[in-house]
Every structure is written in structure tokens, then in C-alpha cells.
Amino acid sequence: MNIKMWGPILAGGVIIAIGILLLVGYGFSFLDHPTAFAFNYAATDYLGMALNIVGLALVMIGGVFKK
């Protein structure tokens, strides 16, 4: 097993999963309020998007180390 390749890929996958869970959880929070369609970006959105970008970068870096 190539740790140089799979280490960043698996870490990136976990980070992407956490980012997606944050974004989905924030989306479901709109279902509680009748004014759900007045969408504004919040810190949770930015955190989820930033985590997804970092995770994608790690996956791409792992792909560079492929033999």
C-alpha cells in the first residue's frame, strides 16, 4: 500500500464528508422555519465550502503520488 498516495486521499475523503454533512445539516435547518427561502450565507456555509476545498486539494495531492 502506497501511504504517500492513500494517506492524503483518505484524509481528504473524511474532510469532504464532514464538509458535506455541515452543508446538508445547514440546509435541513431551513425546513424548521417558514421563511426558509430567504437564504443568506452563514459561517456554517463558509466552513463547509472551505472544508470541501481542502479535502479536494488533499485528494488531488494524493493523486499526484500515484505510481
MOPAC internal coordinates of N, CA, C and O (Angstrom, degrees):
PM7 1SCF
backbone

  N    0.0000 0     0.00 0     0.00 0    0    0    0
  C    1.4574 1     0.00 0     0.00 0    1    0    0
  C    1.5251 1   108.97 1     0.00 0    2    1    0
  O    1.2310 1   121.01 1   -49.10 1    3    2    1
  N    1.2924 1   115.67 1   130.90 1    3    2    1
  C    1.4475 1   121.77 1  -179.16 1    5    3    2
  C    1.5329 1   109.25 1   -87.66 1    6    5    3
  O    1.2310 1   120.86 1   -79.15 1    7    6    5
  N    1.3347 1   115.97 1   100.85 1    7    6    5
  C    1.4648 1   121.25 1  -177.90 1    9    7    6
  C    1.5253 1   110.91 1   -65.40 1   10    9    7
  O    1.2310 1   120.14 1   145.84 1   11   10    9
  N    1.3363 1   117.34 1   -34.16 1   11   10    9
  C    1.4669 1   119.75 1   178.80 1   13   11   10
  C    1.5178 1   111.47 1   -60.87 1   14   13   11
  O    1.2310 1   120.63 1   147.47 1   15   14   13
  N    1.3236 1   116.40 1   -32.53 1   15   14   13
  C    1.4568 1   120.18 1  -179.20 1   17   15   14
  C    1.5296 1   111.35 1   -87.37 1   18   17   15
  O    1.2310 1   120.37 1   128.39 1   19   18   17
  N    1.3272 1   116.90 1   -51.61 1   19   18   17
  C    1.4569 1   120.26 1  -171.41 1   21   19   18
  C    1.5190 1   113.66 1   -77.50 1   22   21   19
  O    1.2310 1   119.39 1   155.06 1   23   22   21
  N    1.3082 1   118.77 1   -24.94 1   23   22   21
  C    1.4680 1   121.05 1   178.36 1   25   23   22
  C    1.5216 1   112.04 1   -58.93 1   26   25   23
  O    1.2310 1   119.80 1   122.06 1   27   26   25
  N    1.3459 1   117.99 1   -57.94 1   27   26   25
  C    1.4644 1   118.70 1   178.88 1   29   27   26
  C    1.5270 1   113.56 1   -65.13 1   30   29   27
  O    1.2310 1   120.13 1   146.25 1   31   30   29
  N    1.3386 1   117.35 1   -33.75 1   31   30   29
  C    1.4684 1   119.67 1  -179.09 1   33   31   30
  C    1.5307 1   110.11 1   -65.73 1   34   33   31
  O    1.2310 1   120.10 1   133.30 1   35   34   33
  N    1.3237 1   117.41 1   -46.70 1   35   34   33
  C    1.4610 1   119.77 1  -179.43 1   37   35   34
  C    1.5288 1   111.90 1   -68.48 1   38   37   35
  O    1.2310 1   120.30 1   140.28 1   39   38   37
  N    1.3343 1   117.02 1   -39.72 1   39   38   37
  C    1.4687 1   119.92 1   176.77 1   41   39   38
  C    1.5265 1   110.39 1   -63.40 1   42   41   39
  O    1.2310 1   120.70 1   138.17 1   43   42   41
  N    1.3327 1   116.26 1   -41.83 1   43   42   41
  C    1.4680 1   120.05 1   177.60 1   45   43   42
  C    1.5143 1   111.84 1   -63.74 1   46   45   43
  O    1.2310 1   120.22 1   141.31 1   47   46   45
  N    1.3289 1   117.18 1   -38.69 1   47   46   45
  C    1.4579 1   120.39 1   177.87 1   49   47   46
  C    1.5192 1   112.47 1   -63.13 1   50   49   47
  O    1.2310 1   120.32 1   139.80 1   51   50   49
  N    1.3115 1   116.99 1   -40.20 1   51   50   49
  C    1.4643 1   120.92 1   178.21 1   53   51   50
  C    1.5261 1   110.22 1   -66.54 1   54   53   51
  O    1.2310 1   120.32 1   137.41 1   55   54   53
  N    1.3290 1   116.99 1   -42.59 1   55   54   53
  C    1.4661 1   120.78 1   179.90 1   57   55   54
  C    1.5275 1   110.45 1   -65.08 1   58   57   55
  O    1.2310 1   119.98 1   139.49 1   59   58   57
  N    1.3300 1   117.64 1   -40.51 1   59   58   57
  C    1.4637 1   120.92 1   177.75 1   61   59   58
  C    1.5276 1   110.14 1   -63.60 1   62   61   59
  O    1.2310 1   120.03 1   138.74 1   63   62   61
  N    1.3323 1   117.56 1   -41.26 1   63   62   61
  C    1.4641 1   120.43 1   178.88 1   65   63   62
  C    1.5289 1   111.07 1   -61.66 1   66   65   63
  O    1.2310 1   120.18 1   138.89 1   67   66   65
  N    1.3185 1   117.26 1   -41.11 1   67   66   65
  C    1.4616 1   120.48 1   178.10 1   69   67   66
  C    1.5265 1   110.34 1   -64.85 1   70   69   67
  O    1.2310 1   120.28 1   137.50 1   71   70   69
  N    1.3255 1   117.07 1   -42.50 1   71   70   69
  C    1.4646 1   120.48 1   178.11 1   73   71   70
  C    1.5157 1   112.35 1   -62.26 1   74   73   71
  O    1.2310 1   120.25 1   139.15 1   75   74   73
  N    1.3278 1   117.13 1   -40.85 1   75   74   73
  C    1.4674 1   120.41 1   178.85 1   77   75   74
  C    1.5251 1   110.22 1   -66.68 1   78   77   75
  O    1.2310 1   120.06 1   139.74 1   79   78   77
  N    1.3277 1   117.49 1   -40.26 1   79   78   77
  C    1.4641 1   120.03 1   177.61 1   81   79   78
  C    1.5258 1   111.46 1   -61.99 1   82   81   79
  O    1.2310 1   120.13 1   140.84 1   83   82   81
  N    1.3301 1   117.35 1   -39.16 1   83   82   81
  C    1.4586 1   120.29 1   176.92 1   85   83   82
  C    1.5285 1   111.24 1   -63.01 1   86   85   83
  O    1.2310 1   120.43 1   134.81 1   87   86   85
  N    1.3252 1   116.78 1   -45.19 1   87   86   85
  C    1.4634 1   120.21 1  -178.78 1   89   87   86
  C    1.5240 1   111.64 1   -67.10 1   90   89   87
  O    1.2310 1   119.96 1   139.64 1   91   90   89
  N    1.3326 1   117.68 1   -40.36 1   91   90   89
  C    1.4685 1   120.68 1   179.33 1   93   91   90
  C    1.5272 1   110.19 1   -68.26 1   94   93   91
  O    1.2310 1   120.34 1   137.92 1   95   94   93
  N    1.3180 1   116.96 1   -42.08 1   95   94   93
  C    1.4645 1   119.79 1   177.78 1   97   95   94
  C    1.5117 1   112.22 1   -62.19 1   98   97   95
  O    1.2310 1   120.48 1   141.09 1   99   98   97
  N    1.3219 1   116.69 1   -38.91 1   99   98   97
  C    1.4617 1   120.35 1   177.13 1  101   99   98
  C    1.5228 1   110.29 1   -67.14 1  102  101   99
  O    1.2310 1   120.09 1   141.74 1  103  102  101
  N    1.3192 1   117.44 1   -38.26 1  103  102  101
  C    1.4617 1   120.37 1   177.98 1  105  103  102
  C    1.5219 1   111.81 1   -64.78 1  106  105  103
  O    1.2310 1   120.27 1   139.38 1  107  106  105
  N    1.3346 1   117.09 1   -40.62 1  107  106  105
  C    1.4583 1   119.73 1   178.66 1  109  107  106
  C    1.5188 1   112.17 1   -69.51 1  110  109  107
  O    1.2310 1   119.80 1   157.94 1  111  110  109
  N    1.3325 1   117.98 1   -22.06 1  111  110  109
  C    1.4605 1   119.42 1   177.80 1  113  111  110
  C    1.5225 1   111.43 1   -66.92 1  114  113  111
  O    1.2310 1   119.79 1   159.40 1  115  114  113
  N    1.3321 1   118.00 1   -20.60 1  115  114  113
  C    1.4587 1   120.77 1   176.86 1  117  115  114
  C    1.5232 1   112.03 1   -71.89 1  118  117  115
  O    1.2310 1   119.94 1   159.04 1  119  118  117
  N    1.3260 1   117.72 1   -20.96 1  119  118  117
  C    1.4510 1   120.30 1  -177.66 1  121  119  118
  C    1.5213 1   112.69 1   -71.45 1  122  121  119
  O    1.2310 1   119.91 1   164.46 1  123  122  121
  N    1.3319 1   117.77 1   -15.54 1  123  122  121
  C    1.4555 1   121.69 1  -178.78 1  125  123  122
  C    1.5247 1   112.92 1   -78.80 1  126  125  123
  O    1.2310 1   120.18 1   159.13 1  127  126  125
  N    1.3135 1   117.26 1   -20.87 1  127  126  125
  C    1.4576 1   120.97 1  -173.05 1  129  127  126
  C    1.5282 1   110.73 1  -117.14 1  130  129  127
  O    1.2310 1   119.85 1   -38.46 1  131  130  129
  N    1.3287 1   117.89 1   141.54 1  131  130  129
  C    1.4665 1   118.78 1   177.86 1  133  131  130
  C    1.5267 1   112.68 1   -69.78 1  134  133  131
  O    1.2310 1   119.69 1   162.40 1  135  134  133
  N    1.3242 1   118.20 1   -17.60 1  135  134  133
  C    1.4691 1   120.81 1   178.47 1  137  135  134
  C    1.5239 1   109.91 1   -93.11 1  138  137  135
  O    1.2310 1   120.73 1  -144.12 1  139  138  137
  N    1.3169 1   116.21 1    35.88 1  139  138  137
  C    1.4567 1   121.00 1  -174.28 1  141  139  138
  C    1.5212 1   112.90 1   -65.71 1  142  141  139
  O    1.2310 1   120.43 1   159.68 1  143  142  141
  N    1.3181 1   116.79 1   -20.32 1  143  142  141
  C    1.4510 1   118.54 1  -174.80 1  145  143  142
  C    1.5217 1   112.64 1   -88.06 1  146  145  143
  O    1.2310 1   119.74 1   178.16 1  147  146  145
  N    1.3210 1   118.10 1    -1.84 1  147  146  145
  C    1.4604 1   121.88 1   173.62 1  149  147  146
  C    1.5289 1   106.75 1   -87.34 1  150  149  147
  O    1.2310 1   120.92 1  -100.21 1  151  150  149
  N    1.3196 1   115.85 1    79.79 1  151  150  149
  C    1.4614 1   121.20 1  -171.79 1  153  151  150
  C    1.5168 1   110.60 1   -84.17 1  154  153  151
  O    1.2310 1   120.74 1   -49.21 1  155  154  153
  N    1.2919 1   116.19 1   130.79 1  155  154  153
  C    1.4614 1   123.43 1   172.92 1  157  155  154
  C    1.5210 1   108.08 1  -131.22 1  158  157  155
  O    1.2310 1   120.89 1   -35.30 1  159  158  157
  N    1.3221 1   115.90 1   144.70 1  159  158  157
  C    1.4563 1   118.87 1   175.29 1  161  159  158
  C    1.5145 1   109.58 1   -71.30 1  162  161  159
  O    1.2310 1   120.95 1   -37.05 1  163  162  161
  N    1.3043 1   115.79 1   142.95 1  163  162  161
  C    1.4602 1   121.06 1   179.25 1  165  163  162
  C    1.5256 1   108.59 1  -131.25 1  166  165  163
  O    1.2310 1   120.82 1    -1.90 1  167  166  165
  N    1.3150 1   116.03 1   178.10 1  167  166  165
  C    1.4645 1   120.96 1  -178.76 1  169  167  166
  C    1.5224 1   111.04 1   -62.07 1  170  169  167
  O    1.2310 1   120.08 1   148.03 1  171  170  169
  N    1.3380 1   117.46 1   -31.97 1  171  170  169
  C    1.4645 1   120.61 1   179.43 1  173  171  170
  C    1.5214 1   110.45 1   -65.69 1  174  173  171
  O    1.2310 1   120.32 1   141.16 1  175  174  173
  N    1.3266 1   116.98 1   -38.84 1  175  174  173
  C    1.4654 1   120.62 1   176.81 1  177  175  174
  C    1.5203 1   110.94 1   -62.00 1  178  177  175
  O    1.2310 1   121.03 1   130.24 1  179  178  177
  N    1.3067 1   115.63 1   -49.76 1  179  178  177
  C    1.4611 1   119.59 1  -178.27 1  181  179  178
  C    1.5218 1   111.37 1   -63.14 1  182  181  179
  O    1.2310 1   120.20 1   141.01 1  183  182  181
  N    1.3308 1   117.21 1   -38.99 1  183  182  181
  C    1.4657 1   120.55 1   178.58 1  185  183  182
  C    1.5237 1   110.64 1   -65.53 1  186  185  183
  O    1.2310 1   120.15 1   136.19 1  187  186  185
  N    1.3288 1   117.32 1   -43.81 1  187  186  185
  C    1.4599 1   120.55 1   178.65 1  189  187  186
  C    1.5208 1   111.99 1   -62.55 1  190  189  187
  O    1.2310 1   120.41 1   136.43 1  191  190  189
  N    1.3291 1   116.82 1   -43.57 1  191  190  189
  C    1.4651 1   120.00 1   179.93 1  193  191  190
  C    1.5287 1   111.21 1   -67.27 1  194  193  191
  O    1.2310 1   120.53 1   140.27 1  195  194  193
  N    1.3240 1   116.60 1   -39.73 1  195  194  193
  C    1.4618 1   120.08 1   179.39 1  197  195  194
  C    1.5271 1   110.77 1   -65.48 1  198  197  195
  O    1.2310 1   120.27 1   138.95 1  199  198  197
  N    1.3197 1   117.10 1   -41.05 1  199  198  197
  C    1.4658 1   120.19 1   177.70 1  201  199  198
  C    1.5192 1   111.23 1   -63.60 1  202  201  199
  O    1.2310 1   120.31 1   140.91 1  203  202  201
  N    1.3269 1   117.00 1   -39.09 1  203  202  201
  C    1.4621 1   119.75 1   178.37 1  205  203  202
  C    1.5253 1   111.57 1   -65.71 1  206  205  203
  O    1.2310 1   119.95 1   142.25 1  207  206  205
  N    1.3170 1   117.69 1   -37.75 1  207  206  205
  C    1.4668 1   120.52 1   178.70 1  209  207  206
  C    1.5286 1   110.48 1   -67.55 1  210  209  207
  O    1.2310 1   120.43 1   137.00 1  211  210  209
  N    1.3304 1   116.78 1   -43.00 1  211  210  209
  C    1.4654 1   120.35 1   178.52 1  213  211  210
  C    1.5243 1   110.40 1   -63.97 1  214  213  211
  O    1.2310 1   120.61 1   137.15 1  215  214  213
  N    1.3283 1   116.44 1   -42.85 1  215  214  213
  C    1.4622 1   120.15 1   178.51 1  217  215  214
  C    1.5175 1   112.11 1   -63.16 1  218  217  215
  O    1.2310 1   120.39 1   138.46 1  219  218  217
  N    1.3181 1   116.86 1   -41.54 1  219  218  217
  C    1.4631 1   120.15 1   177.80 1  221  219  218
  C    1.5227 1   110.91 1   -63.93 1  222  221  219
  O    1.2310 1   120.31 1   140.62 1  223  222  221
  N    1.3205 1   117.02 1   -39.38 1  223  222  221
  C    1.4636 1   120.07 1   177.76 1  225  223  222
  C    1.5341 1   110.49 1   -62.44 1  226  225  223
  O    1.2310 1   120.01 1   138.82 1  227  226  225
  N    1.3285 1   117.59 1   -41.18 1  227  226  225
  C    1.4600 1   120.30 1   178.78 1  229  227  226
  C    1.5260 1   111.63 1   -64.96 1  230  229  227
  O    1.2310 1   120.39 1   140.26 1  231  230  229
  N    1.3264 1   116.86 1   -39.74 1  231  230  229
  C    1.4588 1   119.79 1   177.74 1  233  231  230
  C    1.5242 1   110.24 1   -63.79 1  234  233  231
  O    1.2310 1   120.50 1   138.64 1  235  234  233
  N    1.3222 1   116.64 1   -41.36 1  235  234  233
  C    1.4637 1   120.01 1   179.60 1  237  235  234
  C    1.5274 1   111.64 1   -68.02 1  238  237  235
  O    1.2310 1   120.33 1   142.64 1  239  238  237
  N    1.3317 1   116.98 1   -37.36 1  239  238  237
  C    1.4595 1   119.71 1   176.84 1  241  239  238
  C    1.5189 1   110.33 1   -65.16 1  242  241  239
  O    1.2310 1   120.15 1   140.21 1  243  242  241
  N    1.3321 1   117.32 1   -39.79 1  243  242  241
  C    1.4650 1   119.98 1   175.55 1  245  243  242
  C    1.5216 1   111.81 1   -62.15 1  246  245  243
  O    1.2310 1   120.27 1   144.09 1  247  246  245
  N    1.3220 1   117.10 1   -35.91 1  247  246  245
  C    1.4559 1   120.44 1   177.45 1  249  247  246
  C    1.5193 1   113.65 1   -66.70 1  250  249  247
  O    1.2310 1   120.65 1   152.52 1  251  250  249
  N    1.3105 1   116.37 1   -27.48 1  251  250  249
  C    1.4716 1   120.20 1   177.48 1  253  251  250
  C    1.5196 1   110.67 1   -66.01 1  254  253  251
  O    1.2310 1   120.13 1   146.43 1  255  254  253
  N    1.3264 1   117.35 1   -33.57 1  255  254  253
  C    1.4608 1   121.46 1  -177.24 1  257  255  254
  C    1.5220 1   113.72 1   -84.40 1  258  257  255
  O    1.2310 1   120.15 1  -172.07 1  259  258  257
  N    1.3320 1   117.32 1     7.93 1  259  258  257
  C    1.4675 1   120.40 1   178.61 1  261  259  258
  C    1.5243 1   110.13 1   -65.47 1  262  261  259
  O    1.2310 1   120.98 1   -39.22 1  263  262  261
  N    1.2993 1   115.74 1   140.78 1  263  262  261
  C    1.4733 1   119.28 1  -178.66 1  265  263  262
  C    1.5026 1   110.55 1   -82.58 1  266  265  263
  O    1.2310 1   120.10 1   180.00 1  267  266  265

